Amino acid sequence: MALLILGVALWAFAHFFKRLFPAKRAEIGDKAKGGVALALLASIVAMVIGYRGAEFIPVYTPIPGIGHLNNLLMIPAIFLMGAGSAKGVVASKIRHPMLSGVTVWAVAHLLVNGDVASIILFGGLGLWSLVQMYLINRAEGAWSRPVAGPISKDVRVLIVTFVLYAVIAFIHNWLGYSPFQGTYG
């Protein structure tokens, strides 16, 4: 469990560094990008190994059939994670599409996973995304909406979303977690 907590903390700190210590980040300059990338890679490895190796300690029992809502929520979560970089219509309507996607992803996974490790992983990353949005908003002030790009960019993201959804479902099945059960236990 300690490795999982370390991974989530490292992920959050690597992302918060720029916002919490802007002078230090500016002093380091572009050299910081490599260090941040390594920290993020290490955090992902720690989270995966920590989560997979964590003891199952139940906290709450997911509602029977709630897996279907999880599956449905994953579509906007994946879409939002890509919509910001696509510069389509959605990117001009939502200030933080990628972070919003992470929040939806985290909530969806907390609906179907009621154990301590899941609360640490999904709850931790969901909390990170909310705090990150707050820190960005505080640092940058009022949002001036970008000009909306063509809807065709959002359509491409939607197509990629369904392809990624299928890949993610395949990987979950391969790891032994069928996402289409509807009820988890």
Backbone as a ProteinNet text record, in pm:
[ID]
protein_1_A
[PRIMARY]
MALLILGVALWAFAHFFKRLFPAKRAEIGDKAKGGVALALLASIVAMVIGYRGAEFIPVYTPIPGIGHLNNLLMIPAIFLMGAGSAKGVVASKIRHPMLSGVTVWAVAHLLVNGDVASIILFGGLGLWSLVQMYLINRAEGAWSRPVAGPISKDVRVLIVTFVLYAVIAFIHNWLGYSPFQGTYG
[TERTIARY]
83.3	0	87.1	202.6	292	339.4	365.7	410.1	299.7	176.6	62.2	49.5	58.4	49.5	164.6	283.9	399.7	376.9	322.7	297	198.4	89.3	-11.2	49	124.1	186.4	289.2	368	468.8	402.5	294.3	218.1	168.2	107.5	52.3	163	270.1	377.5	441.8	464.3	526.2	440.2	309.8	220.1	204.4	204.2	187.1	311.3	427.4	554	551.7	508.3	506.1	415.6	303.5	206.2	243.2	301.5	333.2	467.4	559.8	692.7	729.8	654.9	678.9	818.4	870.9	1003.4	1110.7	1101.1	1197.7	1185.7	1063	1041.2	1101.1	1083.3	1140.1	1292.6	1346.8	1492.7	1552.4	1485.5	1534.2	1517.4	1409.4	1386.1	1346	1384.8	1345.4	1408.1	1515.2	1577.2	1479.8	1381.2	1283.6	1193.6	1174.4	1082.6	1125.6	1254.1	1303.3	1281.6	1308.2	1287.5	1141	1054.7	910.7	865.2	912.9	875.9	919.7	1041.2	1089.2	1007	972.7	891.4	753.3	696	564.4	570.6	674	690.4	707.2	790.6	809.8	679.5	601.2	475	376.5	371.9	282.1	324.5	453.8	503.7	468.2	490.9	460.9	311.6	227.3	83	36.9	85.2	43.7	88.8	216.7	268.8	203.1	190.3	128.6	-17.5	-91.4	-233.8	-250.5	-173	-184.4	-143.1	-51.2	-2.8	-72.9	-166.6	-232.9	-332	-337.3	-434.5	-574.2	-672.3	-810.4	-872.9	-897.5	-961.1	-1089.5	-1205.4	-1330.4	-1368.7	-1423.1	-1473.4	-1623.3	-1667.6	-1810	-1834.7	-1959.4	-1998.8	-2064.3	-2009.9	-2071.9	-2216	-2298.6	-2438.7	-2445.8	-2527.4	-2539.9	-2580	-2511.5	-2540.7	-2474.8	-2403.6	-2344.2	-2232.7	-2182.2	-2077.3	-2121.2	-2250.8	-2300.4	-2285.3	-2308.2	-2287.9	-2139.6	-2054.5	-1910.7	-1873.3	-1923.1	-1891.4	-1939.6	-2057	-2110.5	-2027.3	-1988.5	-1908.8	-1769.6	-1719.3	-1586.4	-1581.9	-1692.6	-1693.3	-1666.9	-1742.8	-1706.8	-1571	-1531.3	-1400.3	-1288.9	-1292.2	-1188.9	-1197.6	-1319.2	-1337.3	-1279.3	-1312	-1263.3	-1111.4	-1051.2	-905.1	-837.1	-903.6	-844.9	-894.5	-1009	-1072.8	-992.5	-920.6	-844.7	-735.9	-667.1	-558.2	-608.1	-734	-788	-822.3	-843.2	-876	-1002.3	-1102.1	-1230.9	-1327.6	-1455.6	-1559.4	-1555.8	-1539.1	-1542.2	-1432.9	-1315.5	-1204.9	-1237.1	-1332.8	-1371.5	-1485.3	-1540.1	-1652.4	-1612.8	-1508.3	-1466.2	-1322.4	-1298.9	-1165.3	-1060.6	-1094.6	-998.1	-1053.3	-1063	-1124	-1047.2	-915	-839.5	-855	-841.5	-857.3	-1001.4	-1097.5	-1237.4	-1257.1	-1190.7	-1196.7	-1139.5	-1030.7	-971.7	-1069.3	-1137.3	-1235.1	-1348.3	-1401.4	-1508.7	-1458	-1336.7	-1274.6	-1264.9	-1220.1	-1203.1	-1337.1	-1436.5	-1569.2	-1625.9	-1612.5	-1662.9	-1600.3	-1471.2	-1403.2	-1433.5	-1460.9	-1500.5	-1640.9	-1722.5	-1855.9	-1849.1	-1745.8	-1738.8	-1628	-1548.9	-1439.1	-1447.8	-1482.4	-1501.9	-1395.6	-1274.6	-1167.3	-1070.2	-986.6	-893.3	-798.4	-740.7	-645.9	-712.3	-835.7	-907.5	-938	-973.4	-1000.1	-873.1	-759.7	-632.7	-600.2	-610.3	-573.4	-671.9	-797.3	-894.6	-935.9	-952.9	-984.7	-870.1	-747.3	-629.7	-612.3	-628.1	-613	-730.8	-849.8	-964.2	-944.9	-898.6	-869.8	-758.8	-653.7	-545.5	-601.5	-689.8	-741.3	-820.1	-897.1	-973.4	-881.4	-781.2	-686.3	-605.5	-567.5	-491.1	-572.8	-701.8	-787.2	-792	-805	-807.6	-677.3	-564	-433.9	-414	-454.5	-442.9	-531	-654.4	-746.1	-693.3	-638	-583.2	-463.4	-377.6	-256.9	-286.6	-382.9	-407.9	-523.9	-603.5	-715.6	-828.5	-902.5	-1019.7	-979.7	-1067.1	-1042.2	-1095.3	-1010.5	-1060.2	-1074.4	-1198.1	-1229	-1157.5	-1097.4	-1037.1	-1145.7	-1109.6	-1203.4	-1229	-1354	-1390.1	-1329.8	-1272.3	-1220.5	-1332.6	-1299.6	-1403.1	-1454.6	-1580.7	-1643	-1578.6	-1519.3	-1455.7	-1344.4	-1279.6	-1174.9	-1235.4	-1352.4	-1420.6	-1471.4	-1515.7	-1562.1	-1446.2	-1327.6	-1209.5	-1177.7	-1187.6	-1163.2	-1267.1	-1391	-1495	-1465	-1417.8	-1380.9	-1265.8	-1165.1	-1050.8	-1097.8	-1194.6	-1249.6	-1303	-1380.8	-1438.7	-1331.9	-1228.8	-1118.6	-1045.6	-1014.1	-946.9	-1034.4	-1163.5	-1257.5	-1247.1	-1243.3	-1230.7	-1096.8	-990	-857.2	-852.8	-907.6	-910	-992.5	-1106.7	-1189.3	-1112.6	-1040.8	-961.3	-854.2	-784.3	-678	-736.8	-852.1	-915.8	-951.3	-1006.3	-1038.4	-912.1	-808.4	-680.8	-623.3	-641.3	-592.5	-686	-800.4	-893.4	-1004.9	-1026.7	-1131.9	-1230.7	-1331.3	-1428	-1510.5	-1500	-1573.6	-1721.9	-1765.8	-1904.2	-1990.6	-1945.6	-2024.4	-2147.9	-2136.2	-2247.2	-2240.1	-2200.4	-2186.3	-2046.6	-1983.4	-1847.5	-1847.1	-1752.3	-1750.1	-1615.6
-119.8	0	125.4	116.7	232.6	273.9	176.3	207	278.4	237.6	303.1	448.1	468.6	604.4	690.3	632.9	705	743.4	651.5	679.2	792.7	791.5	898.4	1031.5	1029	1151.3	1206.7	1119.3	1163.2	1222.6	1159.5	1210.7	1352.4	1368.3	1498.4	1602.4	1568.3	1665.5	1707.4	1611.9	1644.6	1743	1728.3	1820.5	1953.7	1948	2069.4	2157.4	2100.8	2172.5	2307.8	2309.6	2433.2	2538.4	2495	2588.8	2631.8	2541.2	2572.3	2644.3	2616.5	2676.2	2738.7	2839.7	2895.1	2956.6	3019	3079.9	2972.2	2865.8	2755.7	2688.9	2673.2	2611.1	2698.9	2829.4	2921.6	2919.5	2908.3	2904.3	2780.3	2667.6	2543.3	2545.3	2607.5	2619.1	2487.7	2470.4	2352	2223.5	2236.6	2117.3	2044.8	2116.7	2056.1	1957.1	1975	1888	1742.3	1716.9	1579.5	1519	1596.1	1548.4	1521.2	1609.4	1589.8	1464.5	1446.6	1327.4	1199.5	1198.6	1081	1057.7	1165	1152.7	1096.9	1142.6	1092.3	945.7	908.6	768.3	681.4	726.5	651.8	643.4	750.6	749.3	649.5	640.7	545	402.2	374.8	240.9	208.9	302.5	280.6	258.4	336	319.3	183.2	142.8	13.9	-101.1	-103.3	-212.3	-208.2	-87.8	-73.4	-116.1	-79.9	-115.8	-266.1	-320.7	-464.2	-549.8	-499.4	-576.1	-546.4	-452.3	-413.1	-519	-536	-626.3	-568	-654.5	-609	-589.3	-463.9	-429	-353.7	-421.3	-356	-241.7	-135.8	-21.8	-8.2	-21.8	-19.1	-116	-156.5	-248.4	-168.4	-177.5	-105.1	-152.2	-63.5	-92.9	-196.8	-299.8	-398.9	-332.8	-370.2	-316.9	-183.3	-124.3	9.2	8.2	-110	-118.7	-63.4	-71.4	-16.8	136.2	200.6	345.8	378.4	297.7	315.7	311.3	209.5	195.6	315.8	364.4	480.7	605.5	625.3	742.4	741.3	623.8	616	679.6	681.2	742	892.9	969.7	1112.5	1135.2	1047.1	1063.3	1055.9	953.4	938.3	1052.2	1086.7	1195.9	1326.7	1359.8	1485.4	1488.1	1373.1	1369.1	1403.9	1379.5	1412.5	1541.3	1589.5	1705.3	1834.2	1849.3	1972.1	1993.1	1886.3	1899.9	1901	1865.2	1862.1	2000.9	2095.1	2233.7	2242.9	2163.8	2168.3	2257.3	2226.7	2305.3	2284.3	2161.5	2130.9	2207.5	2219.6	2291.1	2437.9	2490.2	2630	2644.2	2534.1	2536.3	2496.3	2415.3	2363.5	2406.5	2472.9	2526.3	2417.2	2311.5	2205.1	2069.7	2046.5	1920.1	1796.3	1798.5	1679.8	1651.1	1752.1	1733.7	1696.7	1752	1713.4	1566.9	1521.3	1380.3	1291.1	1333.9	1256.1	1249.3	1359.5	1361.3	1263.1	1263.6	1171.1	1026.6	1001.6	868.7	820.8	910	873.3	840.8	924.1	899.6	768.3	745.2	620.9	498.8	505.6	392	377.6	486.7	477.4	418.1	430.5	369.6	217.4	159.6	13.6	-50.5	29.4	-23.2	37.4	-45.5	5.6	-37.4	-62.4	-105.6	8.8	-9.7	95.5	135.3	37.9	69.5	150.6	117.3	191.6	334	348.9	483.4	567.2	505.2	578.1	615	518.7	544	637.8	596.9	675.4	801.9	789.5	908	1007.1	954.6	1041.8	1115.3	1044.1	1109.7	1202.4	1166.6	1257	1385.3	1370.9	1488.6	1571.7	1504.4	1576	1660.2	1602.9	1677.4	1800.9	1789.4	1904.5	2012.9	1972.6	2069.8	2134.1	2054.9	2108.2	2215.4	2190.1	2291.1	2418.4	2402.3	2518	2597.2	2527.8	2595.6	2668	2605.9	2670.8	2794.1	2780.7	2895.2	3009.1	2975.1	3077.6	3147.7	3070.8	3128.6	3208.9	3162.9	3226.3	3324.6	3324	3417.3	3379.7	3481.1	3459	3392	3306.8	3231.4	3308.1	3330.2	3387.1	3269.5	3243.6	3128.2	3137	3026.2	3025.4	3020.2	3057.8	3048.9	2901.5	2868.1	2728.7	2681.2	2564.7	2502.5	2430	2363.5	2291.7	2168.7	2139.7	2024.4	1893.9	1895.8	1774.5	1725.5	1816.6	1775.6	1699.5	1743.2	1672.1	1536.4	1530	1402.9	1303.5	1349.8	1262.5	1212.6	1302.3	1261.6	1157.9	1174	1078	939.9	937.6	809.9	745.6	824.8	773.5	726.4	796.8	758.3	616.3	583.4	449	342.7	377.2	282.9	259.8	368.1	355.1	281	306.6	237.4	86.6	44.9	-98.1	-153.2	-77.4	-121	-132.1	-34	-34.6	-152.4	-178.3	-293	-423.5	-433.6	-553.3	-571.8	-464.5	-472.1	-511	-451.3	-488.3	-637.1	-687.2	-830.5	-914.5	-873.9	-945.5	-954.3	-846.4	-844.2	-916.5	-961.3	-1035.5	-953.2	-831	-743.8	-715.1	-798.4	-777	-652.8	-549.6	-426.5	-435.7	-547	-555.5	-646.2	-675.2	-757.5	-686.3	-557.7	-482.6	-476.8	-586.3	-593.6	-644.9	-580	-617.9	-660.2	-740.7	-784.1	-833.3
0	0	0	64.3	70.7	-68	-153.4	-290.3	-368.1	-348.4	-413	-366.3	-236.6	-180.9	-233.5	-236.2	-289.3	-435.5	-514.5	-655.7	-675.8	-601.3	-612.5	-566.5	-457	-405.6	-503.7	-563.1	-660.1	-784.3	-830.9	-945.5	-915.6	-799	-762	-747.9	-676.6	-656.1	-787.8	-876.5	-1005.9	-1084.2	-1074.4	-1143.9	-1068.7	-936.2	-856.3	-852.9	-878.8	-863.8	-934.7	-1058.3	-1136.9	-1072.9	-1017.4	-959.7	-818.1	-741.1	-602.6	-586.8	-678.9	-672.1	-807.5	-851.9	-985.5	-1001.5	-897.8	-908	-925.7	-847.8	-859.3	-996.1	-1043.5	-1175.3	-1284.7	-1274	-1373.1	-1366.4	-1246	-1227.6	-1295.3	-1280.9	-1340.4	-1492.2	-1539	-1683.1	-1747.2	-1873.4	-1949.5	-1896.4	-1819.1	-1760.6	-1668.4	-1615.5	-1524.8	-1597.7	-1727.9	-1802.1	-1797.1	-1810.2	-1802.9	-1666	-1562.7	-1426.2	-1397.1	-1445	-1425.6	-1499.9	-1622.9	-1700.5	-1629.8	-1575.1	-1501.3	-1374.4	-1305.3	-1184.4	-1218.4	-1329.1	-1369.3	-1409.6	-1481.6	-1519.9	-1394.8	-1302.9	-1177.3	-1098.1	-1100	-1025.3	-1085.9	-1218.6	-1284.1	-1250.4	-1258.2	-1223.8	-1078.4	-989.2	-847.4	-825	-894.1	-877.3	-928.7	-1045	-1102	-1012.5	-977	-893.1	-754.7	-699.4	-567.8	-566.3	-668.9	-675.1	-695.7	-787.1	-817	-697.2	-616.1	-501.8	-371	-373.1	-248.4	-202.1	-72.5	-12.6	-32.1	-60.2	-76.2	61.2	94.5	222.6	188.2	200.7	161.2	255.7	195.1	271.5	249.1	125.1	92.4	-22.3	-34.9	-141.2	-252.7	-374.2	-486.4	-508.1	-555.8	-584.5	-696	-681.2	-788.4	-921.5	-1026.9	-1160.2	-1191.6	-1095.7	-1114.9	-1218.7	-1251.6	-1353.1	-1487.2	-1515.4	-1641.8	-1644.8	-1530.4	-1522.6	-1537.3	-1475.6	-1491.1	-1640.1	-1709.1	-1851.8	-1931.8	-1900.1	-1969.9	-1940.6	-1815.8	-1777.7	-1840.1	-1871.2	-1931.4	-2070.5	-2141.3	-2274.9	-2265.7	-2185	-2174.8	-2108.4	-2016.8	-1952	-2055.5	-2139.3	-2242.3	-2342.8	-2381.9	-2478.6	-2425.4	-2302.3	-2244	-2232.9	-2203.6	-2191.7	-2323.4	-2435.7	-2565.2	-2625.7	-2578.4	-2641.3	-2627.1	-2518.7	-2497.1	-2599.5	-2634.3	-2730.5	-2874.5	-2895.9	-3032.7	-3084.5	-2994	-3030.3	-3115.9	-3080.1	-3148.5	-3073.2	-3083.6	-3017.8	-2866.3	-2822.3	-2679.4	-2604.4	-2663.9	-2598	-2575.1	-2650.1	-2629.9	-2529.5	-2482.8	-2388.9	-2246.6	-2234	-2103	-2078.4	-1966.9	-1939.7	-1922.3	-1854.6	-1825	-1870.5	-2000.1	-2044.3	-1998.9	-2004.4	-1965.1	-1816.2	-1734.7	-1590.5	-1555.3	-1628.3	-1607.3	-1641.8	-1747.3	-1784.4	-1676.9	-1615.1	-1505	-1387.6	-1359.9	-1250.5	-1277.9	-1399.3	-1436.3	-1427.5	-1477.3	-1471.3	-1326.3	-1238.3	-1097.4	-1032.5	-1054.8	-997.4	-1049.7	-1180.5	-1240.2	-1173.6	-1147.7	-1087.2	-938.4	-870.5	-730	-715.4	-818.6	-814.6	-809.9	-870.7	-883.3	-799.9	-732.2	-651.1	-511.3	-413.7	-278.5	-179.2	-227.3	-137.2	-110	-10.7	31.8	-81	-150.8	-257.7	-368.1	-401.5	-505.3	-459.9	-334.3	-281.7	-286.9	-253.5	-259.9	-404.4	-495.1	-634.5	-703.4	-714.6	-789.5	-715.3	-584.4	-505.1	-504	-492.7	-492.7	-624.2	-735.5	-865.6	-896.3	-849	-865.5	-786.6	-662.8	-579.8	-642.8	-694.4	-761.9	-876.6	-958.6	-1074.2	-1030.2	-923.4	-874.5	-819.1	-742.2	-686.9	-799.6	-898.5	-1012.3	-1085.9	-1106.4	-1171.2	-1087.5	-956	-867.4	-876.7	-872	-877.5	-1011.5	-1119.5	-1251.1	-1256.1	-1210.6	-1212.1	-1126.3	-1011.3	-921.9	-985.4	-1051.3	-1111	-1236.5	-1314.9	-1445.3	-1444	-1339.8	-1333.3	-1427.3	-1467.9	-1552.7	-1684.3	-1731	-1853.8	-1972	-2069.6	-2194.9	-2291.2	-2326.9	-2410.7	-2544.3	-2585.3	-2718.7	-2825.1	-2943.1	-3054.7	-3081.3	-3104.3	-3129.3	-3261.1	-3256.5	-3377.2	-3449.7	-3555.8	-3631.1	-3554.9	-3570.9	-3506.1	-3552.6	-3671.1	-3723.8	-3630.8	-3559.3	-3464	-3346.5	-3302	-3193.9	-3242.1	-3366.8	-3422.2	-3426.8	-3465.7	-3465.7	-3325.2	-3227.9	-3089.1	-3046.2	-3088.7	-3054.3	-3113.9	-3236.7	-3300	-3224.5	-3192.5	-3115.4	-2977.8	-2920.1	-2789.7	-2793.3	-2896.7	-2904.5	-2929.7	-3005.2	-3026.3	-2893.5	-2822.2	-2692.5	-2591.7	-2595.8	-2506.7	-2527	-2653	-2684	-2636	-2656.7	-2612	-2459.5	-2392.2	-2245.3	-2194.1	-2256.9	-2217	-2237.7	-2350.7	-2377.6	-2269.7	-2235.5	-2134.1	-1998.1	-1962.3	-1835.7	-1834.7	-1944.9	-1954	-1943.4	-2011.7	-2011.3	-1870.1	-1791.9	-1654	-1557.5	-1607.7	-1523.6	-1461.8	-1511.1	-1459.8	-1572.2	-1587.2	-1694.5	-1665.3	-1750.6	-1724.3	-1759.9	-1816.2	-1861.7	-1776.1	-1655.1	-1563.5	-1512.9	-1490.6	-1433	-1281.7	-1219.9	-1075.3	-1043.2	-949.1	-910.8	-766.3	-730.8	-591.7	-550.7
[MASK]
+++++++++++++++++++++++++++++++++++++++++++++++++++++++++++++++++++++++++++++++++++++++++++++++++++++++++++++++++++++++++++++++++++++++++++++++++++++++++++++++++++++++++++++++++++++++++

